[in-house]
Each structure stands twice: as structure tokens, then as C-alpha cells.
Amino acid sequence: MPSDSFKDYYADLGLELGASAGAIRKAFQDLAKKHHPDKSGIADATVFRRVREAFEKLSDPEYRAQYDRSYWRRKFQTDDIPTKEENRSAGEENFGDTRNTSHGAETQEARSASPPPVKPQRKPNEPSWQYFLGKAYTTWQKEEAAYRVRHPEVYERYVGLFASYLIYLLKPFLVRSAVAHLLPSLEVWHMAWSF
């Protein structure tokens, strides 16, 4: 919205940004009683219309949320900033993303995974049940689970490495067991053809 058409609905009601719905309703009722043309006897009802418009706009939760987000920018804006649609309709190129979106993408790429929580050390001569049921270990388990949720890419890599290592270790056993199961059937098949 251009700066000359900005209407400060909060100021019209005598409130500040972020007032509660109850405060907005009470301020409207007080000002409506004071400035209503029938009550005040003044023929000019512009103040009452302005107060009623402010109440209607701020009573709509969706409009109020959007209005509150852009309040300070629109209040102090001196020049009209064209939107992307206005730029396209004028045949001009947009100047790319805003600083926030491009900066967010750069920091996301540059962000490395935070270090995982450190597993507590087991004390000498400590029974295993006491270690695994102790406060330090259970706290570490919770932190580790939260870390896995925040950084799934780290654990996907570990799972892939573990699976390939497991296949590497089990490959000789799998081949031997497969051959051992195939050998009796191969011998029977070979004997059937030899007659």
C-alpha cells in the first residue's frame, strides 16, 4: 500500500500496535458513544466513520495479522515500492530475491552440522545396569534422538556406511552358504545327465 493511503487504525482508536481484541472493542465502544452523530449533535460524522472503519478492519483476524506484520514498514514508507506483479506488467525485470531469502540460502548451504551430544563415560567398576539406567545416559539418549531428528543427513550417511560394511563382512558367509545349498542339487543334476 502506498504511504499516502496508509491508515493507522490503532491511532484512530487511541491504542498501540498489538492491543488485544477486548481493548479494541472497548476503545471502539467508548469512541462510538462520544463521536456518534446522534449523541454528539455534530453533523460531521467523519471521526465516527474513521473509528468504525478501524474497528471493522481490526476485528477481522486475518486482516489484522497481515496489517500488524506490515505496520511499521507502511507507516514510515516514503516511496512506493513496486511489487513483482507491477514490475512484470511494466516490462521490467525484478532485481532478484530479497536479501533475507538469498542470505538464508547461503547460510543453509554453508551451515555444517552441529556436533552430536557426547556419550557419557562409564565409570570403572560401575555395574552396567547402573550406567544404562543412570541420569547421564538417559539424558544423552534423549539428546541423541533430538539430534537425529534435526540432522537426518548425518545418520543417513552412517546407515549407508554401516550397511556396506555389513555386506562386506557377510559376503563370504553368504557365498559359502549359497554354494553349500546348491552343491547337493548340482550333484543330483550332474548324476541325472551322466546316465
C-alpha positions in Angstrom: 0.0 0.0 0.0 1.4 3.5 -0.8 2.3 5.6 2.2 -0.3 8.3 1.5 -3.2 5.8 1.7 -1.9 4.2 4.9 -4.4 4.4 7.7 -3.2 4.0 11.3 -6.2 2.1 12.7 -4.6 1.8 16.1 -4.1 5.5 16.4 -7.7 6.1 15.3 -8.8 4.0 18.3 -6.3 5.6 20.6 -4.4 2.3 21.0 -0.9 1.0 20.3 0.2 -1.8 18.0 -0.6 -5.3 19.5 -3.7 -4.3 21.5 -5.9 -7.1 22.5 -9.3 -7.8 20.9 -11.0 -6.8 24.1 -9.2 -3.5 24.2 -10.1 -2.7 20.6 -13.8 -3.4 21.3 -13.8 -1.3 24.4 -12.0 1.6 22.7 -14.5 1.5 19.8 -17.5 1.5 22.2 -16.1 4.5 24.1 -15.3 6.5 21.0 -18.6 5.5 19.3 -20.5 6.8 22.3 -18.5 10.0 22.2 -18.5 10.7 18.5 -21.8 9.2 17.2 -23.7 11.9 15.2 -26.9 11.3 17.2 -25.1 11.6 20.6 -22.7 14.4 19.8 -25.1 16.6 17.8 -22.3 17.4 15.3 -23.4 17.0 11.7 -20.0 15.9 10.5 -19.5 12.1 11.2 -16.0 11.7 9.8 -14.5 10.8 13.2 -17.2 8.2 13.8 -16.7 6.7 10.3 -13.0 6.5 10.8 -13.4 4.8 14.2 -15.9 2.4 12.8 -13.7 1.5 9.9 -10.7 0.9 12.3 -12.8 -1.4 14.4 -14.1 -3.3 11.4 -10.7 -3.8 10.0 -9.0 -4.8 13.3 -11.8 -7.1 14.2 -11.0 -9.4 11.2 -8.2 -11.7 12.5 -6.7 -12.4 9.0 -6.6 -8.8 8.0 -5.3 -7.8 11.4 -2.4 -10.3 11.2 -1.4 -9.0 7.8 -1.8 -5.4 8.9 0.3 -6.0 12.1 3.1 -7.6 10.1 3.5 -4.6 7.7 2.6 -1.9 10.2 5.9 -0.2 10.7 7.1 -0.6 7.1 3.9 1.0 5.8 3.8 3.7 8.4 7.2 5.1 7.7 7.5 4.3 4.0 8.2 7.4 1.9 8.4 5.9 -1.6 6.1 3.4 -3.3 7.9 0.2 -3.8 6.6 -1.7 -6.8 5.6 -5.2 -6.4 6.8 -8.1 -8.6 3.5 -8.0 -10.5 3.8 -4.3 -11.1 7.3 -4.8 -12.4 6.2 -7.6 -14.7 3.3 -5.6 -16.1 5.7 -2.7 -16.7 8.0 -5.0 -18.6 10.9 -4.6 -16.1 13.0 -7.3 -14.6 12.9 -8.0 -10.9 16.1 -7.5 -9.1 16.2 -11.0 -7.7 15.4 -12.3 -4.3 15.4 -10.1 -1.2 18.5 -10.1 1.0 16.8 -12.3 3.5 15.9 -15.1 1.1 19.3 -15.1 -0.6 21.2 -14.9 2.7 19.1 -17.7 4.1 20.0 -19.9 1.2 23.7 -19.1 1.6 23.7 -19.8 5.3 21.8 -23.0 4.8 24.5 -24.3 2.3 27.4 -23.1 4.5 25.9 -24.4 7.7 27.6 -27.5 8.9 26.0 -30.0 11.2 26.3 -29.2 14.9 28.3 -31.6 16.9 26.4 -34.6 18.3 25.9 -34.9 22.0 28.8 -36.6 23.8 28.1 -40.1 25.2 28.9 -40.2 28.9 31.8 -42.4 30.0 31.2 -45.4 32.1 33.0 -45.3 35.5 35.3 -48.0 36.5 33.7 -50.8 38.5 30.2 -49.4 37.7 27.6 -52.0 37.1 26.2 -51.9 33.6 22.6 -51.6 34.8 23.5 -48.6 36.8 25.3 -47.0 33.9 22.4 -47.6 31.4 19.7 -46.6 33.8 21.6 -43.6 35.2 20.6 -40.0 34.6 23.6 -39.1 32.4 23.0 -42.0 30.0 19.2 -41.4 29.7 19.7 -37.7 29.2 22.2 -38.5 26.4 19.7 -40.8 24.8 17.1 -38.0 24.6 19.6 -35.5 23.2 20.8 -38.1 20.7 17.2 -38.7 19.5 16.6 -35.0 19.2 19.9 -34.6 17.3 18.9 -37.4 14.8 15.6 -35.5 14.1 17.5 -32.2 13.5 20.3 -33.8 11.4 18.9 -36.8 9.4 21.6 -36.4 6.7 24.3 -37.4 9.2 22.7 -40.6 10.2 21.7 -41.5 6.6 25.4 -41.4 5.8 26.2 -43.6 8.8 23.5 -46.1 7.9 24.8 -46.3 4.3 28.3 -46.9 5.5 27.2 -49.5 8.1 25.1 -51.4 5.5 28.0 -51.5 3.0 30.4 -52.6 5.8 28.0 -55.3 6.9 27.6 -56.6 3.4 31.4 -56.6 3.1 31.7 -58.7 6.2 28.9 -61.1 5.5 29.7 -61.7 1.8 32.0 -64.7 2.2 29.5 -66.4 4.5 26.6 -65.7 2.2 28.5 -67.1 -0.8 29.6 -70.2 1.1 26.0 -70.9 2.4 24.6 -70.4 -1.1 27.2 -72.8 -2.6 26.6 -75.3 0.1 22.8 -75.3 -0.7 23.5 -75.5 -4.4 26.1 -78.3 -4.3 23.7 -81.2 -3.5 21.3 -80.1 -6.2 24.2 -79.7 -8.7 25.4 -83.2 -7.9 22.0 -84.7 -8.4 21.6 -82.8 -11.7 25.0 -84.0 -12.8 24.3 -87.6 -12.0 21.0 -87.5 -13.9 22.7 -86.4 -17.1 25.5 -88.9 -16.7 23.2 -91.9 -17.2 
